[in-house]
Amino acid sequence: MSDNKEQDLFMDYVNTIVFVGVLALLILWIAVILSSFFASFGARNMDDQAAVSERLKPIEVVSVAGAPAAGAKKEVVKVKAGPIDGSAIVAGTCQACHGIGLLNSPKIGNKDAWGKRLEAAGGVDGLVKSAIHGKGAMPPRGGNAGLSDAEIKAAIEYMSSQ
């Protein structure tokens, strides 16, 4: 008889735990529904064109020499061009492949490998032309379409001279 009483007591605990768990999930579900319902009150109308224009207006107006933007002062800032920094270009674009010699690319500073490439291409200008159009696994302009021909030349000169 005591086994049956202990079993009944155990089942009462299990039933209580299941009931409390289901009740907690129900309360959580109701809280989520109510919070999303009340959160929609006072929300901005996303279809309001004036509000959208206000959110998208520029923070600052930039003026290009000779073409001032509306409401902007006409001011020309002259920037003096300096030498191209080949090491910065290499660090930003070329290092990923030429740093480890990926797919037989000449490693930065390996004068023998670069010398062979320069000789085969007919000098720096030939190697620049090859880099501009891409060679083997290397995409055109080393994968950075924003590089100018002068920047590519500076990068090649830097990598071959280290």
trRosetta pair geometry for C-beta under 8 A, 3 or more apart (Angstrom, degrees):
i j d omega theta_ij theta_ji phi_ij phi_ji
1 4 5.8 -55 -157 35 39 112
1 5 6.5 38 148 -20 68 107
2 5 5.4 -53 -148 37 38 114
2 6 6.3 39 154 -19 69 104
3 6 5.9 -54 -147 38 31 109
3 7 6.3 31 153 -19 64 108
4 7 5.6 -53 -146 37 30 113
4 8 6.4 34 153 -20 64 105
5 8 5.7 -51 -148 35 31 112
5 9 6.4 32 151 -19 63 105
6 9 5.6 -52 -147 36 33 113
6 10 6.3 36 152 -20 65 104
7 10 5.6 -51 -147 36 32 113
7 11 6.4 31 154 -17 64 106
8 11 5.7 -55 -146 38 31 110
8 12 6.4 37 151 -24 63 103
9 12 5.6 -49 -151 30 32 115
9 13 6.8 34 150 -18 62 101
10 13 5.8 -54 -156 33 34 111
10 14 6.5 31 150 -16 67 105
11 14 5.5 -50 -144 38 36 112
11 15 6.1 38 155 -19 67 106
12 15 5.8 -54 -145 38 29 111
12 16 6.3 32 154 -21 63 107
13 16 5.7 -56 -148 35 30 112
13 17 6.4 28 156 -17 65 106
14 17 5.8 -55 -148 37 30 110
14 18 6.3 28 155 -16 65 107
15 18 5.8 -55 -145 39 31 110
15 19 6.1 33 155 -21 65 108
16 19 5.7 -55 -146 36 29 113
16 20 6.3 26 157 -16 65 106
17 20 5.9 -55 -145 38 29 108
17 21 6.3 30 155 -19 64 108
18 21 5.7 -57 -147 38 29 113
18 22 6.3 26 157 -16 65 107
19 22 6.0 -57 -147 38 28 107
19 23 6.2 27 154 -18 64 111
20 23 5.6 -56 -144 40 30 113
20 24 6.2 33 155 -22 65 106
21 24 5.7 -53 -147 34 29 111
21 25 6.5 27 156 -15 63 105
22 25 5.8 -55 -149 38 32 110
22 26 6.3 34 152 -21 65 107
23 26 5.6 -54 -148 36 31 114
23 27 6.4 30 154 -18 65 105
24 27 5.8 -54 -146 37 30 110
24 28 6.3 32 154 -19 64 107
25 28 5.6 -54 -145 38 32 113
25 29 6.2 34 155 -21 65 106
26 29 5.7 -52 -147 35 30 112
26 30 6.4 28 154 -16 63 106
27 30 5.8 -54 -147 38 31 110
27 31 6.3 34 152 -22 65 106
28 31 5.6 -54 -147 35 31 113
28 32 6.5 31 155 -19 64 103
29 32 5.9 -53 -150 34 30 110
29 33 6.5 29 153 -16 64 107
30 33 5.7 -55 -148 38 32 112
30 34 6.2 26 157 -14 67 110
31 34 5.9 -58 -142 42 28 107
31 35 6.1 27 160 -20 65 109
32 35 5.9 -55 -141 37 27 108
32 36 6.4 22 161 -13 62 107
33 36 6.3 -63 -152 39 26 104
33 37 6.3 26 152 -21 63 110
34 37 5.4 -55 -146 36 33 114
34 38 6.2 20 161 -9 69 108
35 38 6.1 -58 -140 44 29 100
35 39 5.9 36 157 -28 64 110
36 39 5.6 -50 -139 32 30 116
36 40 7.0 37 159 -28 59 99
37 40 6.4 -59 -168 21 29 109
38 41 5.8 -38 -165 14 50 114
39 43 7.3 52 143 -57 66 116
40 43 5.4 -57 -158 -1 46 129
44 48 7.2 -97 170 27 90 126
44 51 5.9 175 177 -175 123 155
45 48 4.4 87 91 -26 106 107
45 51 6.7 135 72 22 76 152
46 51 7.7 -113 -124 95 27 129
46 52 7.4 70 -175 -74 55 101
47 52 8.0 -32 -168 -37 16 124
48 51 4.0 57 90 14 113 114
48 52 6.6 168 88 -14 58 85
49 52 5.6 -54 -144 38 34 112
49 53 6.2 35 157 -20 67 105
50 53 5.8 -53 -147 37 30 111
50 54 6.4 33 153 -21 63 106
51 54 5.6 -52 -148 34 32 114
51 55 6.5 28 155 -16 64 106
52 55 5.9 -58 -150 38 31 108
52 56 6.2 12 157 -5 66 116
53 56 6.0 -70 -142 48 28 101
53 57 6.5 49 157 -53 66 91
54 57 6.1 -31 -149 -6 29 114
58 61 6.2 102 102 -78 137 62
61 69 4.6 -151 180 87 116 147
61 70 7.8 -117 -141 63 148 58
61 71 6.6 148 -17 83 171 95
61 72 4.5 -139 116 -75 131 120
62 69 7.0 89 72 -21 37 140
62 72 7.9 -7 102 -123 6 160
63 67 7.2 -174 -168 91 74 60
63 68 4.8 -5 -143 -129 127 61
63 69 5.1 -125 -91 3 78 90
63 72 4.6 -176 -62 126 120 144
63 73 7.4 -122 -9 74 158 51
63 74 6.8 -152 168 -118 154 44
63 75 6.6 103 70 46 137 75
64 67 4.9 7 73 57 97 102
65 76 4.5 60 -114 -121 106 99
65 77 7.9 -135 -64 35 106 54
68 72 5.2 -157 -177 80 92 98
68 73 7.3 -109 -144 116 132 19
68 74 4.4 -79 -67 -89 139 81
69 72 4.2 57 62 5 88 132
84 89 7.3 13 165 -28 103 131
84 150 5.8 168 -34 136 156 102
84 151 5.6 -147 -163 -100 141 62
84 154 4.1 -127 105 -54 121 164
85 88 4.1 47 108 10 117 114
85 89 6.8 156 97 -13 66 84
85 154 7.3 89 85 154 14 141
86 89 5.6 -57 -151 38 38 112
86 90 6.1 39 153 -21 71 106
86 151 8.0 162 -103 -163 61 55
86 154 3.7 -147 -79 152 93 85
86 155 5.0 177 -154 -84 85 35
86 156 7.9 -96 -146 35 127 36
86 157 5.8 -109 -97 69 162 89
86 158 3.1 176 126 -35 128 130
86 159 7.7 -126 161 -20 118 67
87 90 5.6 -52 -146 37 32 113
87 91 6.2 34 154 -20 65 106
87 158 5.5 -164 -64 -159 58 147
88 91 5.7 -53 -145 37 31 111
88 92 6.2 18 159 -10 64 112
89 92 6.1 -65 -145 44 27 103
89 93 5.8 -26 174 26 67 114
89 94 6.8 46 128 -3 76 110
89 147 6.8 89 -150 -121 121 119
89 151 5.3 165 -104 -180 149 97
89 152 7.9 -147 164 -86 149 31
89 154 6.2 104 20 92 145 105
89 155 4.3 -99 104 -78 125 109
89 158 7.5 142 58 27 100 146
90 93 7.0 -79 -125 56 17 76
90 94 4.4 -52 -139 53 60 119
90 95 5.8 93 151 -54 71 82
90 98 7.3 -76 -155 70 97 133
90 108 6.6 96 -175 -109 136 135
90 155 5.2 154 -65 -146 78 90
90 158 5.4 -125 -31 98 135 132
90 159 5.8 159 -112 -65 132 94
91 94 7.9 8 -13 49 17 80
91 95 5.4 28 -132 -35 33 136
92 95 7.5 99 20 8 15 110
92 144 7.6 69 119 -91 99 158
93 96 7.8 -76 165 12 29 102
93 142 5.1 80 152 119 119 131
93 143 6.8 174 -163 68 96 90
93 144 4.4 -67 -120 -18 132 143
93 147 6.7 -10 -55 -59 173 134
93 155 7.1 -41 67 -122 117 155
94 97 6.8 -78 -170 51 52 87
94 98 4.8 -8 163 23 94 127
94 99 7.8 130 124 -33 69 81
94 108 7.4 113 124 -74 115 113
94 142 5.7 -50 -86 -157 78 148
94 155 5.6 149 -27 -179 144 127
94 159 6.4 -95 139 -69 153 136
95 98 6.6 -73 -112 60 21 85
95 99 4.4 35 -174 -42 65 124
95 108 7.3 -16 -113 -31 63 144
96 99 6.6 23 -62 20 4 113
96 102 7.4 -14 131 -4 68 146
97 100 7.2 -91 -166 48 25 83
97 101 8.0 24 162 -148 60 3
97 102 4.1 -92 -146 44 73 122
97 103 7.3 -33 -156 34 111 96
97 105 5.0 45 147 38 104 161
97 138 7.1 162 113 -99 167 94
97 142 8.0 -154 34 -155 130 91
98 101 7.2 37 -152 -77 36 40
98 102 7.6 -72 -51 25 28 88
98 105 5.3 -97 -91 130 65 123
98 106 6.6 4 -139 84 97 58
98 107 6.1 139 177 -135 65 32
98 108 5.1 89 135 -46 105 84
98 159 5.8 -30 157 -140 153 140
99 107 7.1 33 -173 -146 14 81
99 108 6.0 -6 -96 5 50 119
100 107 7.2 -81 138 -110 6 101
101 104 6.9 -3 172 -124 87 17
101 105 5.8 -171 -152 67 41 68
101 106 7.1 -31 -117 -164 84 13
101 107 4.3 -40 -65 -63 97 95
101 110 7.7 46 -86 -11 115 151
102 105 5.5 11 63 21 64 116
102 137 7.8 -109 126 97 96 140
103 136 7.0 177 137 136 122 125
103 137 4.6 -10 123 35 163 152
104 136 7.8 -70 72 152 106 166
105 137 7.8 -98 -53 65 105 107
105 138 6.7 102 -99 -61 122 116
106 110 5.5 -145 -175 69 86 116
106 113 3.6 167 -129 129 102 119
106 114 5.1 140 154 -68 154 65
106 116 7.9 173 -88 56 130 97
106 117 5.7 -100 -26 -19 144 140
106 159 7.4 115 100 145 104 120
106 160 7.8 30 116 -95 142 78
107 110 4.3 80 62 -15 89 123
107 113 6.5 85 29 46 70 152
108 159 4.7 -94 -120 -141 77 84
108 162 5.5 16 162 49 85 146
109 159 7.4 -92 -30 -170 47 55
109 162 3.7 -69 -86 100 84 103
110 113 4.1 25 116 25 119 115
110 114 6.2 141 87 -15 68 90
111 114 5.8 -60 -140 46 31 107
111 115 5.8 39 158 -28 67 108
111 160 7.1 87 -119 -176 59 65
112 115 5.7 -54 -146 33 26 114
112 116 6.7 26 156 -18 61 103
113 116 5.9 -53 -153 33 31 110
113 117 6.6 27 151 -15 64 106
114 117 5.6 -55 -148 39 36 111
114 118 6.1 37 154 -21 69 106
114 159 6.7 174 -99 119 136 86
114 160 3.7 168 175 -125 148 88
115 118 5.7 -53 -143 37 30 110
115 119 6.2 30 157 -18 64 107
115 160 7.7 131 -56 -161 52 108
116 119 5.8 -56 -147 38 28 111
116 120 6.2 25 156 -17 65 109
117 120 5.9 -58 -145 39 29 108
117 121 6.1 14 161 -8 66 114
117 127 6.0 74 140 -110 101 124
117 160 7.9 -128 66 -100 115 119
118 121 6.1 -65 -142 45 26 102
118 123 6.0 20 -178 -129 88 23
118 124 6.5 -9 -134 -66 107 53
118 126 7.8 119 -157 64 49 105
118 127 5.8 -49 -104 -39 60 137
118 160 6.6 79 -52 -141 126 152
119 122 7.9 41 180 -66 26 25
121 126 3.4 167 151 114 84 110
121 127 4.2 117 86 -65 163 67
121 129 7.5 168 -174 52 114 94
121 130 5.4 -91 -123 -15 128 137
122 125 7.2 -51 104 72 94 85
122 126 3.6 111 58 -41 90 153
123 126 5.4 102 55 11 63 101
123 127 7.2 -124 109 -1 36 93
124 127 5.7 -61 -149 40 33 109
124 128 6.2 38 152 -24 68 104
124 153 6.5 71 159 -149 112 91
124 156 6.2 145 -151 109 88 128
124 157 6.4 22 -135 -76 136 88
124 160 7.9 -143 -102 37 94 155
125 128 5.5 -48 -146 32 33 114
125 129 6.5 36 153 -20 63 102
125 153 7.9 0 -98 -113 52 116
126 129 5.7 -51 -150 34 33 112
126 130 6.4 34 150 -19 64 105
127 130 5.4 -50 -148 36 36 115
127 131 6.3 36 152 -19 66 104
127 156 5.5 150 115 -161 121 150
128 131 5.7 -55 -148 38 31 110
128 132 6.3 36 152 -26 65 104
128 149 6.5 71 168 -169 122 84
128 152 5.5 119 -147 111 86 110
128 153 4.8 -3 -103 -85 135 81
128 156 6.1 -129 -79 12 75 153
129 132 5.7 -50 -148 30 31 114
129 133 6.6 9 160 -1 64 108
130 133 6.5 -70 -150 47 27 95
130 134 8.0 -92 167 77 56 14
130 135 4.8 17 171 -53 100 132
131 134 7.6 38 -166 -77 28 26
131 135 7.0 -51 -83 0 41 110
131 138 7.1 -52 -130 131 66 140
131 141 6.9 72 145 -108 81 30
131 142 6.2 -1 -172 -44 103 90
131 152 5.2 171 105 -176 130 125
131 156 6.4 -144 -21 -66 155 124
132 140 6.4 5 157 -160 39 87
132 141 6.0 22 -135 -72 46 72
132 149 6.3 -2 -90 -109 130 85
132 152 6.2 151 -71 80 78 175
133 140 5.7 -46 -164 -112 19 96
134 138 5.6 -170 -152 103 67 72
134 139 5.1 -46 -113 -175 122 26
134 140 4.0 -65 -40 -63 103 56
134 141 7.7 -39 -62 5 79 46
135 138 5.3 14 56 53 68 111
138 142 6.3 -33 -172 -108 108 52
138 143 7.6 -107 -167 -29 66 90
139 142 7.0 52 69 163 76 9
139 143 4.5 86 55 -77 120 69
140 143 8.0 122 68 -63 45 32
140 145 7.4 43 100 -97 101 77
141 144 5.6 -109 132 70 102 58
141 145 5.6 114 67 -102 146 37
141 146 8.0 152 148 39 145 34
141 147 4.9 168 -173 53 111 109
141 152 6.4 -102 -135 -81 71 128
142 147 6.7 27 42 16 109 155
142 152 7.1 172 -6 -119 115 97
142 155 7.5 -59 -25 109 160 159
144 147 4.8 73 101 -21 106 107
147 151 4.5 -132 -162 89 86 127
147 152 5.4 101 140 -57 125 85
147 155 7.6 -28 -154 -9 143 139
148 151 4.7 99 51 5 75 102
148 152 7.2 -136 95 -4 42 85
149 152 5.7 -53 -151 35 33 112
149 153 6.4 35 150 -20 65 105
150 153 5.6 -52 -148 36 33 114
150 154 6.3 35 152 -20 65 104
151 154 5.6 -50 -146 36 33 112
151 155 6.4 35 153 -20 64 104
152 155 5.7 -54 -150 35 31 112
152 156 6.4 30 153 -17 65 105
153 156 5.8 -55 -147 37 31 109
153 157 6.3 30 155 -17 65 108
154 157 5.8 -55 -145 39 29 111
154 158 6.3 31 154 -21 64 107
155 158 5.7 -55 -148 35 30 112
155 159 6.3 24 157 -15 66 107
156 159 6.0 -56 -143 39 30 106
156 160 6.1 17 163 -10 65 114
157 160 6.2 -64 -140 44 25 103
157 161 6.0 10 165 -12 63 120
158 161 6.3 -72 -143 41 22 102
158 162 6.7 34 162 -42 62 101
159 162 6.5 -44 -151 6 28 113
